[in-house]
């Protein structure tokens, strides 16, 4: 039975029934909750998370765990006292630490008679349509078998610098990948406040907000603040990304005793980011979750209305400019005159051909190019509107 308390004024009071009803959850735990102040993994803390997740599984909930801590454990095993800056050293620490992370989780879940599986993902795994579907199939099969997937970014092969907070984004991507009901981001903070509580003693905890509200980024501190670099800002952005797939997000303190049980019983802990959009079909969710777009189409005002209000496909006549170099089938952004993204989708023409037909009627494509792939630049079935 859920027990609810009065919600704050940031949104109309409503029970957290979405947490009571959630059947598939992605739980993300930050480094501070699984490591011993930078001295490697805290086995007791990992044991606690295994205990809490096992309890959720016994209640029939499906749980996927996104866990930080590999680099810290690798540093301990390598005898390093300071976090390195060189990418190859970070990757080496992650490679060594992943062994320890997997071993500890496997051991602690086994105490509850549960199996775990280690899943390492990269952006390429989620950007490629076939690999995306393979990852989705693997994860859903593991859940059906009662296995708890322990997921992390494959830091040993990524080409970008390893950033604190990347697992927030990864958690949102995984939530969308497997159509989770809720993403639970557990951290060392109580949730999102109206200001940085470490600076402003008047800062108030926000209990319930809309995930897509642009004002939340300011509350999170902005990109240049202590909170904004790998801190609360990444969690706000992750909540917005998860909401695009219909998943609600909670950011709460992982130091609260029994936090997972209390959350799924409806207790008002942390900040609930409400998703106002329904779940997308798998194909459109893959399009929506692309982190790296190949180019952009600048639309006129009529095309923006046709997409946003009328649900139409994007025709060449409504495009003013083509940016970037992309191939047929790539994911590109559709932006308005102020460069704000209004949609994204799978383009039917390469950039060189698109530049030749923009501003022209679909009936002119054959005479201009000598062939017709499709009458639309992007068909509405391959188009996702941005909230």
C-alpha positions as CSV (number, residue, x, y, z in Angstrom):
1,X,0.0,0.0,0.0
2,X,1.4,3.4,-1.0
3,X,1.6,6.2,1.6
4,X,1.7,9.7,0.2
5,X,2.5,13.1,1.7
6,X,1.5,16.6,0.4
7,X,3.7,17.6,-2.6
8,X,5.3,21.0,-3.0
9,X,3.9,23.9,-5.1
10,X,6.2,23.2,-8.1
11,X,3.5,21.0,-9.6
12,X,-0.1,20.2,-8.6
13,X,-0.2,17.7,-5.8
14,X,-0.6,14.1,-7.0
15,X,0.4,10.8,-5.6
16,X,3.5,9.0,-6.8
17,X,1.4,6.2,-8.1
18,X,3.8,5.9,-11.1
19,X,6.4,4.5,-8.7
20,X,4.0,2.1,-7.1
21,X,2.9,0.7,-10.5
22,X,6.4,0.6,-12.1
23,X,7.3,-2.9,-13.2
24,X,10.6,-2.3,-15.0
25,X,13.1,0.0,-13.4
26,X,16.6,1.2,-14.2
27,X,18.6,2.0,-11.0
28,X,21.8,4.1,-11.4
29,X,24.1,4.4,-8.4
30,X,26.9,6.9,-8.5
31,X,30.6,6.4,-7.5
32,X,30.1,8.0,-4.1
33,X,27.6,5.3,-3.2
34,X,29.7,2.3,-4.1
35,X,33.2,3.4,-3.3
36,X,35.0,4.1,-0.1
37,X,35.9,7.7,-0.5
38,X,37.9,7.0,-3.6
39,X,39.7,4.0,-2.0
40,X,38.1,1.4,-4.2
41,X,34.8,-0.4,-3.9
42,X,32.9,-0.4,-0.7
43,X,31.8,-4.0,-0.4
44,X,29.3,-3.3,2.3
45,X,27.6,-0.7,0.2
46,X,27.5,-3.0,-2.8
47,X,26.0,-5.7,-0.5
48,X,23.3,-3.2,0.5
49,X,22.3,-2.5,-3.1
50,X,22.2,-6.2,-3.9
51,X,19.9,-6.7,-0.9
52,X,17.6,-3.9,-1.9
53,X,17.4,-5.0,-5.5
54,X,16.8,-8.6,-4.5
55,X,13.8,-7.4,-2.5
56,X,12.4,-5.6,-5.5
57,X,12.8,-8.7,-7.6
58,X,11.0,-10.7,-5.0
59,X,8.1,-8.3,-5.4
60,X,8.0,-9.1,-9.1
61,X,9.9,-5.9,-10.3
62,X,12.4,-6.1,-13.2
63,X,15.6,-4.2,-12.3
64,X,18.6,-3.2,-14.4
65,X,21.6,-1.7,-12.5
66,X,23.8,1.0,-13.9
67,X,26.8,1.2,-11.6
68,X,29.8,3.6,-11.5
69,X,32.9,2.7,-9.6
70,X,35.2,0.9,-12.1
71,X,37.8,3.6,-12.3
72,X,38.0,4.0,-8.5
73,X,38.4,0.2,-8.1
74,X,41.0,0.1,-10.8
75,X,43.0,2.9,-9.2
76,X,43.0,1.0,-5.9
77,X,44.2,-2.2,-7.6
78,X,46.9,-0.4,-9.5
79,X,48.1,1.5,-6.4
80,X,47.3,4.9,-7.8
81,X,46.4,7.6,-5.2
82,X,45.3,10.3,-7.7
83,X,42.8,10.0,-10.6
84,X,44.9,10.2,-13.8
85,X,44.1,12.6,-16.6
86,X,45.6,10.7,-19.6
87,X,42.9,8.8,-21.5
88,X,45.0,5.6,-21.8
89,X,45.5,5.6,-18.0
90,X,41.8,6.1,-17.3
91,X,41.0,3.3,-19.7
92,X,43.5,1.0,-18.0
93,X,42.0,1.8,-14.6
94,X,38.5,1.1,-16.0
95,X,39.6,-2.2,-17.5
96,X,41.2,-3.4,-14.2
97,X,38.3,-2.0,-12.1
98,X,35.6,-3.7,-14.2
99,X,36.9,-7.1,-13.1
100,X,36.5,-6.1,-9.4
101,X,33.1,-4.4,-10.0
102,X,31.7,-7.6,-11.7
103,X,33.2,-9.9,-9.1
104,X,31.7,-8.0,-6.1
105,X,28.3,-7.6,-7.6
106,X,28.3,-11.3,-8.7
107,X,29.3,-12.4,-5.2
108,X,26.8,-10.2,-3.3
109,X,23.8,-11.1,-5.6
110,X,24.6,-14.8,-5.3
111,X,23.9,-14.5,-1.6
112,X,20.3,-13.9,-2.5
113,X,20.2,-16.7,-5.0
114,X,20.4,-14.4,-8.0
115,X,22.4,-14.3,-11.2
116,X,24.0,-11.2,-12.6
117,X,25.3,-10.3,-16.1
118,X,27.9,-7.7,-17.0
119,X,26.9,-5.5,-19.9
120,X,29.4,-2.9,-21.3
121,X,28.0,-0.5,-23.8
122,X,29.3,2.3,-26.1
123,X,27.5,5.0,-28.0
124,X,28.2,3.0,-31.2
125,X,26.2,0.1,-29.7
126,X,23.2,2.4,-29.5
127,X,23.8,4.4,-32.7
128,X,23.9,1.4,-35.0
129,X,20.3,0.1,-35.5
130,X,21.3,-3.6,-35.6
131,X,23.4,-3.4,-32.5
132,X,20.7,-1.4,-30.8
133,X,18.2,-4.1,-31.4
134,X,20.7,-6.8,-30.3
135,X,21.4,-5.0,-27.1
136,X,17.6,-4.6,-26.5
137,X,17.0,-8.3,-27.1
138,X,19.8,-9.4,-24.8
139,X,18.7,-7.2,-22.0
140,X,15.0,-8.2,-22.2
141,X,16.0,-11.9,-22.4
142,X,18.1,-11.5,-19.2
143,X,15.2,-9.9,-17.4
144,X,12.9,-12.7,-18.5
145,X,15.4,-15.2,-17.0
146,X,15.4,-13.3,-13.7
147,X,19.0,-12.1,-14.2
148,X,20.1,-8.6,-13.0
149,X,22.1,-6.9,-15.7
150,X,24.9,-4.7,-14.3
151,X,25.6,-2.1,-16.9
152,X,28.4,0.3,-17.5
153,X,30.0,2.3,-20.3
154,X,32.8,0.4,-22.0
155,X,35.4,2.9,-20.9
156,X,38.2,0.8,-22.2
157,X,37.4,1.5,-25.8
158,X,35.7,4.9,-25.9
159,X,37.5,7.6,-27.8
160,X,36.1,10.6,-25.9
161,X,37.5,11.5,-22.5
162,X,35.8,9.6,-19.7
163,X,33.6,12.1,-17.9
164,X,32.0,12.0,-14.5
165,X,28.3,11.8,-14.9
166,X,28.3,9.8,-18.2
167,X,26.4,7.0,-16.4
168,X,23.5,9.4,-15.9
169,X,23.1,9.6,-19.6
170,X,23.7,5.9,-20.0
171,X,21.0,5.2,-17.5
172,X,18.5,7.3,-19.5
173,X,19.6,5.5,-22.8
174,X,19.1,2.1,-21.2
175,X,15.7,3.1,-19.8
176,X,14.6,4.1,-23.3
177,X,16.3,1.0,-24.8
178,X,14.2,-1.5,-22.8
179,X,11.1,0.7,-22.3
180,X,11.5,1.1,-18.5
181,X,8.8,2.6,-16.5
182,X,11.1,4.5,-14.2
183,X,14.8,5.6,-14.0
184,X,16.0,5.9,-10.4
185,X,19.2,8.0,-10.2
186,X,20.7,7.6,-6.7
187,X,23.3,10.1,-5.7
188,X,24.8,11.8,-2.6
189,X,22.3,14.7,-2.9
190,X,18.7,14.8,-1.7
191,X,17.4,15.8,-5.1
192,X,17.0,18.9,-7.3
193,X,16.7,22.2,-5.3
194,X,15.7,25.6,-6.4
195,X,19.4,26.6,-6.0
196,X,22.6,25.0,-5.0
197,X,21.9,24.1,-1.3
198,X,25.6,24.2,-0.6
199,X,25.7,27.9,-1.4
200,X,22.1,29.1,-0.7
201,X,20.7,28.1,2.7
202,X,17.2,29.1,1.4
203,X,17.3,26.5,-1.4
204,X,14.2,24.4,-1.4
205,X,13.9,20.8,-2.5
206,X,11.7,20.3,-5.5
207,X,9.5,17.3,-5.0
208,X,7.8,17.0,-8.4
209,X,8.6,18.7,-11.7
210,X,8.1,18.3,-15.4
211,X,11.1,16.6,-16.9
212,X,11.1,18.8,-20.0
213,X,10.9,22.1,-18.1
214,X,13.9,24.3,-19.4
215,X,14.0,26.2,-16.1
216,X,15.3,23.0,-14.4
217,X,18.7,23.5,-16.0
218,X,19.1,26.8,-14.2
219,X,18.1,25.2,-10.9
220,X,20.7,22.5,-11.5
221,X,23.4,25.2,-11.6
222,X,24.3,25.6,-15.3
223,X,27.1,24.0,-17.2
224,X,29.9,26.0,-15.5
225,X,28.9,25.5,-11.9
226,X,30.2,22.9,-9.4
227,X,26.8,21.2,-9.7
228,X,26.8,21.4,-13.5
229,X,29.9,19.5,-14.2
230,X,29.1,15.8,-13.8
231,X,26.6,16.8,-11.1
232,X,23.0,17.7,-10.9
233,X,22.9,19.1,-14.5
234,X,23.7,15.7,-16.0
235,X,20.8,14.2,-14.0
236,X,18.4,16.9,-15.2
237,X,19.4,16.2,-18.8
238,X,19.2,12.5,-18.2
239,X,15.6,12.9,-16.9
240,X,14.7,14.9,-19.9
241,X,16.1,12.2,-22.2
242,X,14.3,9.4,-20.3
243,X,11.1,11.3,-20.5
244,X,11.3,11.4,-24.3
245,X,10.8,7.6,-24.1
246,X,8.0,7.9,-21.6
247,X,10.0,7.0,-18.5
248,X,9.7,9.0,-15.3
249,X,12.8,9.7,-13.3
250,X,13.6,10.1,-9.6
251,X,16.8,11.7,-8.4
252,X,17.2,10.9,-4.7
253,X,19.8,10.4,-2.0
254,X,21.2,6.8,-2.0
255,X,22.2,7.3,1.6
256,X,18.5,7.1,2.7
257,X,18.0,3.7,4.4
258,X,15.9,1.4,2.3
259,X,15.6,4.0,-0.4
260,X,14.5,1.7,-3.2
261,X,11.8,0.0,-1.2
262,X,10.5,3.4,0.1
263,X,10.5,4.9,-3.4
264,X,8.5,2.1,-5.0
265,X,6.0,2.2,-2.0
266,X,5.3,5.8,-3.0
267,X,7.2,7.7,-0.3
268,X,8.1,11.2,-1.3
269,X,11.9,11.1,-1.5
270,X,14.0,13.2,-3.8
271,X,12.7,14.8,-7.0
272,X,10.3,13.1,-9.3
273,X,10.7,14.2,-12.9
274,X,7.3,13.5,-14.6
275,X,7.3,12.3,-18.2
276,X,4.4,13.8,-20.1
277,X,4.9,11.8,-23.3
278,X,3.9,8.3,-24.0
279,X,6.4,5.6,-24.8
280,X,7.7,5.7,-28.4
281,X,7.8,2.8,-30.8
282,X,11.3,1.1,-30.7
283,X,12.3,2.5,-34.1
284,X,11.4,6.1,-33.2
285,X,13.1,5.7,-29.8
286,X,16.3,4.7,-31.5
287,X,16.1,7.9,-33.6
288,X,15.4,10.1,-30.6
289,X,18.3,8.7,-28.6
290,X,21.0,9.4,-31.2
291,X,23.7,11.4,-29.4
292,X,25.7,12.3,-32.6
293,X,23.7,13.7,-35.5
294,X,25.2,13.8,-39.0
295,X,23.8,17.1,-40.1
296,X,20.8,19.5,-39.9
297,X,18.1,20.9,-42.1
298,X,17.0,24.5,-41.5
299,X,13.2,24.7,-42.0
300,X,11.0,27.6,-43.0
301,X,8.1,28.5,-40.7
302,X,5.6,26.7,-42.7
303,X,7.5,23.4,-42.5
304,X,7.8,23.8,-38.7
305,X,4.1,24.2,-38.4
306,X,3.5,21.2,-40.7
307,X,5.7,19.0,-38.5
308,X,4.7,20.2,-35.0
309,X,1.0,20.9,-35.5
310,X,-0.1,18.9,-38.4
311,X,2.1,15.8,-38.1
312,X,3.2,15.9,-41.7
313,X,6.3,14.5,-43.4
314,X,9.2,16.9,-44.2
315,X,9.1,17.9,-47.9
316,X,12.0,19.5,-49.8
317,X,10.0,22.7,-50.4
318,X,10.0,23.5,-46.7
319,X,13.8,23.4,-46.2
320,X,15.9,26.6,-46.5
321,X,19.4,25.2,-45.9
322,X,21.4,21.9,-45.5
323,X,24.2,21.7,-43.0
324,X,26.8,19.0,-42.7
325,X,27.7,16.0,-44.8
326,X,25.5,13.0,-44.4
327,X,24.4,9.9,-46.3
328,X,21.0,8.5,-47.1
329,X,19.6,6.9,-44.0
330,X,21.6,9.0,-41.5
331,X,19.9,10.7,-38.6
332,X,19.7,14.5,-39.0
333,X,18.2,17.3,-37.0
334,X,15.4,19.6,-38.2
335,X,15.9,23.1,-36.8
336,X,13.9,26.3,-37.1
337,X,15.3,29.7,-38.1
338,X,16.7,30.2,-34.6
339,X,18.6,26.9,-34.9
340,X,16.4,25.3,-32.2
341,X,15.8,21.6,-32.9
342,X,12.2,20.8,-33.5
343,X,12.5,17.2,-34.8
344,X,15.0,14.6,-36.0
345,X,14.7,11.8,-38.4
346,X,16.2,9.4,-41.0
347,X,17.0,11.4,-44.2
348,X,16.1,9.9,-47.6
349,X,18.8,11.7,-49.5
350,X,22.5,12.3,-49.2
351,X,23.5,15.9,-48.3
352,X,24.8,16.6,-51.9
353,X,21.4,15.6,-53.4
354,X,19.4,17.3,-50.6
355,X,21.1,20.6,-51.4
356,X,20.0,20.4,-55.0
357,X,16.3,19.8,-54.2
358,X,15.6,22.0,-51.2
359,X,13.0,24.6,-51.7
360,X,11.6,22.7,-54.7
361,X,8.3,20.8,-55.1
362,X,8.5,17.0,-54.8
363,X,7.4,16.6,-58.4
364,X,10.6,18.3,-59.5
365,X,13.0,15.8,-57.8
366,X,13.2,13.5,-60.9
367,X,14.1,16.3,-63.3
368,X,16.7,17.7,-60.9
369,X,18.4,14.5,-59.8
370,X,17.5,12.1,-62.5
371,X,15.9,9.7,-59.9
372,X,13.5,9.7,-57.0
373,X,14.3,7.9,-53.8
374,X,11.2,9.2,-52.0
375,X,9.0,12.3,-52.4
376,X,9.9,13.4,-48.8
377,X,13.2,14.3,-47.3
378,X,12.0,12.6,-44.1
379,X,8.9,10.6,-43.9
380,X,6.8,11.1,-40.8
381,X,7.2,7.4,-39.8
382,X,10.9,8.1,-39.5
383,X,10.5,11.5,-37.8
384,X,10.6,12.2,-34.0
385,X,9.4,15.6,-32.6
386,X,11.6,17.1,-29.9
387,X,9.8,18.1,-26.7
